[in-house]
Amino acid sequence: MTNASQSALDKANTAFTDFKAAADKTLEGLRAAVGAVSDMAYKAAEKSVQEAKAATLAVDTAKNGLSMAQRVASAVLDASAWVAKNGIDIFDLTSVTLSGDLRGLVDKSSRLKARVQGTFAFKDVDLTVDFVPGQGEEMIRDLFDRLLPAPVNGML
C-alpha cells in the first residue's frame, strides 16, 4: 500500500471515528432529552392523578354530606307533616289552671304557677310550669323542655 493510499485510509478512518463519536454524543443527548421529557410527563401525569383523586374525594364527601342533609330534611318534613296532620292527637290540652300570689305578680316578686293537664304523644300529662302574663313563650318553652327529650327539643 502506498503512502497516499495509507494517508487516505487514515483520514477516512479518522473522519469515521469523529462521525461516530459525534453521532454517539447526539444519540446520548437525545436519550437524555427523551428521558427528561418522559420523566416530566410521568411526574405531571402522576400529579394530575393525585389531584383528580383528591378532587374525587372532595366531591364524594360533598355528595355524601348533601345526601345526608337531604335525608335529614326529608325526615324533618315528614315528621312535620305528620305532626300537622295529627296535631290534635299528639298534644291535647284539657285543662290549664293558674294559681299564685296576685300581689307578688304585681310587684314582680313572684310568678304564677300554671298546671297543665292533657295528653301528649298519647300519654296523660299533668305538669306545673311558671307563667308570667305577657311571657307565654317562656311557659311554652318550659313545657316543651319537660315533654320532649333534649336532642329533639334542641332543634326547636
C-alpha positions in Angstrom: 0.0 0.0 0.0 1.3 3.4 -0.9 1.7 6.3 1.4 -1.1 8.2 -0.4 -3.4 5.2 0.0 -2.5 4.8 3.6 -2.9 8.5 4.2 -6.4 8.5 2.6 -7.3 5.4 4.6 -6.2 7.1 7.9 -8.1 10.2 7.0 -11.2 8.2 6.2 -10.8 6.2 9.5 -10.4 9.5 11.5 -13.4 11.0 9.8 -15.5 7.9 10.5 -14.3 7.9 14.2 -15.1 11.5 14.5 -18.5 11.0 12.9 -19.3 8.0 15.1 -18.2 10.0 18.2 -20.5 12.9 17.2 -23.4 10.5 16.4 -22.9 8.8 19.8 -22.9 12.2 21.6 -26.1 13.2 19.6 -27.8 9.9 20.5 -26.7 10.3 24.1 -28.2 13.8 24.2 -31.4 12.7 22.5 -31.7 9.8 25.0 -31.2 12.3 27.9 -33.8 14.7 26.4 -36.3 11.9 25.8 -35.7 10.6 29.3 -36.1 14.1 30.8 -39.3 14.7 28.8 -40.6 11.3 29.8 -39.8 11.9 33.4 -41.5 15.3 33.4 -44.5 13.8 31.6 -44.7 11.0 34.1 -44.5 13.4 37.1 -47.1 15.7 35.6 -49.4 12.7 35.0 -48.8 11.4 38.5 -49.6 14.8 39.9 -52.8 15.0 37.8 -53.9 11.6 39.1 -53.3 12.7 42.7 -55.2 15.9 42.2 -58.0 14.0 40.5 -58.2 11.6 43.4 -58.3 14.5 45.9 -61.0 16.2 43.9 -62.9 13.0 43.7 -62.7 12.6 47.4 -63.8 16.1 48.0 -66.7 15.6 45.6 -67.7 12.3 47.2 -67.6 13.9 50.6 -69.7 16.8 49.4 -72.2 14.4 47.8 -72.4 12.3 51.0 -73.0 15.5 53.0 -75.6 16.7 50.6 -77.3 13.3 50.6 -77.3 13.2 54.4 -78.7 16.7 54.6 -81.4 15.7 52.1 -82.4 12.7 54.2 -82.5 14.7 57.4 -84.6 17.5 55.7 -86.9 14.8 54.3 -87.3 13.2 57.7 -88.0 16.6 59.3 -90.5 17.4 56.6 -92.2 14.0 57.0 -92.3 14.4 60.8 -93.6 18.0 60.4 -96.3 16.8 58.0 -97.3 14.0 60.4 -97.5 16.4 63.4 -99.5 18.9 61.3 -101.9 16.1 60.2 -102.1 14.5 63.7 -101.6 17.7 65.8 -104.8 17.3 67.8 -103.9 13.8 68.7 -100.3 14.5 69.7 -101.0 17.4 72.0 -104.4 17.8 73.5 -104.8 20.3 76.5 -107.8 19.5 78.6 -107.1 22.0 81.4 -104.8 24.9 82.3 -105.2 26.2 85.9 -103.3 29.3 87.1 -102.5 29.9 90.8 -100.3 32.2 92.7 -99.9 35.4 94.6 -101.5 38.3 92.8 -99.7 40.9 94.9 -96.3 39.2 94.1 -97.2 39.2 90.4 -98.0 42.9 90.5 -94.7 43.9 92.2 -92.9 41.2 90.1 -91.5 39.3 93.0 -93.2 36.0 92.1 -94.7 34.2 89.2 -98.0 32.4 88.7 -98.0 28.6 88.5 -99.7 27.0 85.5 -100.9 23.5 86.0 -101.2 21.9 82.5 -103.2 18.7 82.1 -104.0 16.8 78.9 -102.3 14.3 76.6 -99.0 14.5 74.8 -97.9 11.7 72.4 -100.9 9.6 73.5 -99.8 9.8 77.2 -101.5 11.7 80.0 -99.6 14.7 81.3 -100.0 16.7 84.4 -97.3 19.4 84.7 -96.8 22.6 86.6 -94.8 25.4 85.0 -94.1 29.1 85.8 -96.2 31.7 84.0 -95.9 35.4 83.7 -98.6 37.3 81.8 -97.1 38.6 78.5 -94.4 36.0 78.6 -96.3 33.0 77.4 -93.5 31.9 75.1 -91.4 31.2 78.2 -94.1 29.0 79.6 -94.4 27.0 76.3 -90.6 26.6 76.2 -90.6 25.3 79.8 -93.5 22.9 78.9 -91.7 21.5 75.9 -88.4 21.2 77.8 -90.3 18.8 80.1 -92.2 17.0 77.4 -89.5 16.4 74.7 -86.2 14.6 75.0 -83.2 17.0 74.9 -82.0 16.3 71.3 -85.4 16.9 69.9 -86.0 20.0 72.0 -82.7 21.4 71.0 -83.9 21.6 67.3 -87.0 23.7 68.3 
